[in-house]
Each structure stands twice: as C-alpha cells, then as structure tokens.
Amino acid sequence: MSWATDAYAAIRKIVLLEDRMEALTTRVDGLATSFGELDRRLIRLEAKFELLERMASPSRRALPEKSEK
C-alpha cells in the first residue's frame, strides 16, 4: 500500500470515529435528561410518602396516666 492509501484509511477512520462520538454524545445527553426527569419524579414520590407517614402517625403523644399512691 502507498502512503496515500494509508493516509486515506486513517482519515476515514477518524471521520467514522467522530461520527460515532457525536451519536454517542446525543445518546448520553438523552439519558441525562431521562435521569433528571426520573430523579425529579422520585423526589416527588419520596415527599408524598413522608407526608403520608407524618399524617398517619399521631402528632401528639398521650400523657402517662397518673398513678394513685
């Protein structure tokens, strides 16, 4: 092979790698957006469960009964 063929093959590989990196970047950005949405939804669910737990538990404790001496 000549140096021109080798140079063409190397440039072609670089261009293909660049295209693959752009596609991968797009996918990762999409995953990051999805992760952010899931994180936000999880926070909302956690807040709802905390509210339910607080509402279900008695807010005041009963005073101990007086013992007669």
N, CA and C atoms as an extended XYZ file, in Angstrom:
207
Properties=species:S:1:pos:R:3:atomname:S:1:resname:S:1:resid:I:1 pbc="F F F"
N         0.833       -1.184        0.000 N   MET     1
C         0.000        0.000        0.000 CA  MET     1
C         0.872        1.240        0.000 C   MET     1
N         0.350        2.244       -0.629 N   SER     2
C         1.096        3.501       -0.680 CA  SER     2
C         0.734        4.363        0.521 C   SER     2
N         1.500        5.387        0.713 N   TRP     3
C         1.236        6.279        1.852 CA  TRP     3
C        -0.083        7.012        1.676 C   TRP     3
N        -0.480        7.273        0.410 N   ALA     4
C        -1.756        7.955        0.162 CA  ALA     4
C        -2.932        7.068        0.590 C   ALA     4
N        -2.842        5.788        0.309 N   THR     5
C        -3.891        4.851        0.712 CA  THR     5
C        -3.952        4.753        2.234 C   THR     5
N        -2.785        4.702        2.862 N   ASP     6
C        -2.744        4.656        4.324 CA  ASP     6
C        -3.320        5.934        4.940 C   ASP     6
N        -2.983        7.064        4.360 N   ALA     7
C        -3.496        8.338        4.861 CA  ALA     7
C        -5.008        8.407        4.684 C   ALA     7
N        -5.501        7.964        3.544 N   TYR     8
C        -6.951        7.963        3.299 CA  TYR     8
C        -7.661        7.058        4.308 C   TYR     8
N        -7.115        5.882        4.561 N   ALA     9
C        -7.717        4.949        5.507 CA  ALA     9
C        -7.725        5.553        6.927 C   ALA     9
N        -6.646        6.210        7.291 N   ALA    10
C        -6.565        6.824        8.617 CA  ALA    10
C        -7.573        7.965        8.754 C   ALA    10
N        -7.674        8.802        7.730 N   ILE    11
C        -8.636        9.908        7.767 CA  ILE    11
C       -10.057        9.372        7.809 C   ILE    11
N       -10.319        8.322        7.066 N   ARG    12
C       -11.654        7.721        7.057 CA  ARG    12
C       -12.020        7.192        8.455 C   ARG    12
N       -11.059        6.541        9.101 N   LYS    13
C       -11.295        6.041       10.453 CA  LYS    13
C       -11.576        7.188       11.423 C   LYS    13
N       -10.836        8.278       11.281 N   ILE    14
C       -11.031        9.434       12.155 CA  ILE    14
C       -12.431       10.012       11.963 C   ILE    14
N       -12.862       10.118       10.719 N   VAL    15
C       -14.192       10.652       10.435 CA  VAL    15
C       -15.265        9.722       11.004 C   VAL    15
N       -15.094        8.423       10.836 N   LEU    16
C       -16.061        7.473       11.384 CA  LEU    16
C       -16.099        7.536       12.905 C   LEU    16
N       -14.937        7.654       13.532 N   LEU    17
C       -14.899        7.786       14.986 CA  LEU    17
C       -15.600        9.067       15.443 C   LEU    17
N       -15.398       10.138       14.700 N   GLU    18
C       -16.050       11.400       15.048 CA  GLU    18
C       -17.571       11.268       14.945 C   GLU    18
N       -18.046       10.614       13.905 N   ASP    19
C       -19.492       10.396       13.761 CA  ASP    19
C       -20.038        9.541       14.907 C   ASP    19
N       -19.310        8.510       15.256 N   ARG    20
C       -19.748        7.656       16.362 CA  ARG    20
C       -19.751        8.419       17.681 C   ARG    20
N       -18.760        9.273       17.892 N   MET    21
C       -18.710       10.070       19.117 CA  MET    21
C       -19.878       11.048       19.186 C   MET    21
N       -20.234       11.655       18.069 N   GLU    22
C       -21.384       12.561       18.042 CA  GLU    22
C       -22.670       11.805       18.370 C   GLU    22
N       -22.829       10.616       17.802 N   ALA    23
C       -24.021        9.810       18.088 CA  ALA    23
C       -24.058        9.409       19.553 C   ALA    23
N       -22.920        9.034       20.092 N   LEU    24
C       -22.837        8.644       21.495 CA  LEU    24
C       -23.138        9.835       22.411 C   LEU    24
N       -22.638       10.999       22.047 N   THR    25
C       -22.906       12.209       22.823 CA  THR    25
C       -24.397       12.504       22.849 C   THR    25
N       -25.058       12.355       21.724 N   THR    26
C       -26.501       12.576       21.652 CA  THR    26
C       -27.238       11.591       22.546 C   THR    26
N       -26.834       10.346       22.520 N   ARG    27
C       -27.474        9.334       23.368 CA  ARG    27
C       -27.253        9.625       24.844 C   ARG    27
N       -26.051       10.003       25.209 N   VAL    28
C       -25.749       10.297       26.603 CA  VAL    28
C       -26.546       11.515       27.074 C   VAL    28
N       -26.667       12.522       26.220 N   ASP    29
C       -27.475       13.686       26.579 CA  ASP    29
C       -28.928       13.288       26.808 C   ASP    29
N       -29.448       12.405       25.977 N   GLY    30
C       -30.811       11.911       26.165 CA  GLY    30
C       -30.962       11.139       27.460 C   GLY    30
N       -29.978       10.323       27.773 N   LEU    31
C       -30.008        9.578       29.039 CA  LEU    31
C       -29.923       10.516       30.238 C   LEU    31
N       -29.121       11.554       30.128 N   ALA    32
C       -29.005       12.514       31.223 CA  ALA    32
C       -30.335       13.226       31.448 C   ALA    32
N       -31.017       13.566       30.379 N   THR    33
C       -32.326       14.202       30.507 CA  THR    33
C       -33.315       13.247       31.156 C   THR    33
N       -33.319       11.993       30.710 N   SER    34
C       -34.216       10.997       31.300 CA  SER    34
C       -33.907       10.792       32.777 C   SER    34
N       -32.630       10.744       33.119 N   PHE    35
C       -32.230       10.579       34.512 CA  PHE    35
C       -32.714       11.743       35.356 C   PHE    35
N       -32.591       12.954       34.824 N   GLY    36
C       -33.053       14.131       35.555 CA  GLY    36
C       -34.548       14.081       35.813 C   GLY    36
N       -35.304       13.633       34.806 N   GLU    37
C       -36.752       13.515       34.971 CA  GLU    37
C       -37.101       12.441       36.007 C   GLU    37
N       -36.419       11.317       35.946 N   LEU    38
C       -36.667       10.250       36.925 CA  LEU    38
C       -36.289       10.697       38.332 C   LEU    38
N       -35.206       11.422       38.450 N   ASP    39
C       -34.779       11.914       39.753 CA  ASP    39
C       -35.834       12.860       40.328 C   ASP    39
N       -36.354       13.740       39.494 N   ARG    40
C       -37.386       14.679       39.939 CA  ARG    40
C       -38.640       13.935       40.378 C   ARG    40
N       -39.027       12.918       39.620 N   ARG    41
C       -40.214       12.137       39.985 CA  ARG    41
C       -40.000       11.365       41.280 C   ARG    41
N       -38.812       10.832       41.465 N   LEU    42
C       -38.502       10.107       42.694 CA  LEU    42
C       -38.573       11.032       43.907 C   LEU    42
N       -38.075       12.240       43.763 N   ILE    43
C       -38.129       13.201       44.855 CA  ILE    43
C       -39.579       13.504       45.212 C   ILE    43
N       -40.435       13.656       44.202 N   ARG    44
C       -41.850       13.906       44.468 CA  ARG    44
C       -42.485       12.738       45.206 C   ARG    44
N       -42.161       11.501       44.784 N   LEU    45
C       -42.721       10.332       45.467 CA  LEU    45
C       -42.243       10.253       46.916 C   LEU    45
N       -40.964       10.516       47.135 N   GLU    46
C       -40.435       10.487       48.496 CA  GLU    46
C       -41.144       11.522       49.364 C   GLU    46
N       -41.374       12.697       48.825 N   ALA    47
C       -42.055       13.743       49.588 CA  ALA    47
C       -43.484       13.325       49.924 C   ALA    47
N       -44.155       12.683       48.980 N   LYS    48
C       -45.523       12.226       49.242 CA  LYS    48
C       -45.544       11.154       50.331 C   LYS    48
N       -44.614       10.222       50.281 N   PHE    49
C       -44.562        9.181       51.309 CA  PHE    49
C       -44.245        9.766       52.683 C   PHE    49
N       -43.343       10.737       52.724 N   GLU    50
C       -43.040       11.379       54.006 CA  GLU    50
C       -44.279       12.073       54.557 C   GLU    50
N       -45.026       12.739       53.689 N   LEU    51
C       -46.253       13.404       54.125 CA  LEU    51
C       -47.267       12.387       54.645 C   LEU    51
N       -47.413       11.286       53.921 N   LEU    52
C       -48.342       10.243       54.366 CA  LEU    52
C       -47.924        9.665       55.718 C   LEU    52
N       -46.638        9.437       55.912 N   GLU    53
C       -46.154        8.916       57.183 CA  GLU    53
C       -46.427        9.893       58.317 C   GLU    53
N       -46.214       11.169       58.059 N   ARG    54
C       -46.471       12.170       59.093 CA  ARG    54
C       -47.956       12.268       59.417 C   ARG    54
N       -48.796       12.151       58.415 N   MET    55
C       -50.233       12.236       58.639 CA  MET    55
C       -50.756       10.994       59.350 C   MET    55
N       -50.142        9.850       59.102 N   ALA    56
C       -50.607        8.598       59.698 CA  ALA    56
C       -50.179        8.456       61.156 C   ALA    56
N       -49.053        8.998       61.515 N   SER    57
C       -48.583        8.859       62.894 CA  SER    57
C       -49.241        9.927       63.758 C   SER    57
N       -49.513        9.574       65.000 N   PRO    58
C       -50.133       10.571       65.880 CA  PRO    58
C       -49.178       11.734       66.115 C   PRO    58
N       -49.723       12.935       66.055 N   SER    59
C       -48.861       14.102       66.191 CA  SER    59
C       -48.499       14.382       67.645 C   SER    59
N       -49.361       13.957       68.568 N   ARG    60
C       -49.075       14.166       69.988 CA  ARG    60
C       -49.055       12.833       70.699 C   ARG    60
N       -48.185       12.744       71.634 N   ARG    61
C       -48.153       11.537       72.449 CA  ARG    61
C       -49.054       11.745       73.657 C   ARG    61
N       -49.687       10.704       74.052 N   ALA    62
C       -50.566       10.794       75.228 CA  ALA    62
C       -49.713       10.920       76.491 C   ALA    62
N       -50.216       11.707       77.391 N   LEU    63
C       -49.514       11.852       78.658 CA  LEU    63
C       -49.665       10.569       79.461 C   LEU    63
N       -48.650       10.206       80.226 N   PRO    64
C       -48.787        8.999       81.051 CA  PRO    64
C       -49.861        9.218       82.112 C   PRO    64
N       -50.573        8.166       82.386 N   GLU    65
C       -51.622        8.263       83.385 CA  GLU    65
C       -51.014        8.402       84.762 C   GLU    65
N       -51.734        9.157       85.615 N   LYS    66
C       -51.239        9.347       86.980 CA  LYS    66
C       -51.508        8.068       87.774 C   LYS    66
N       -50.506        7.669       88.495 N   SER    67
C       -50.700        6.507       89.356 CA  SER    67
C       -51.082        6.997       90.746 C   SER    67
N       -52.055        6.330       91.337 N   GLU    68
C       -52.504        6.738       92.683 CA  GLU    68
C       -51.584        6.108       93.711 C   GLU    68
N       -51.225        6.874       94.691 N   LYS    69
C       -50.330        6.375       95.733 CA  LYS    69
C       -51.077        6.062       96.969 C   LYS    69
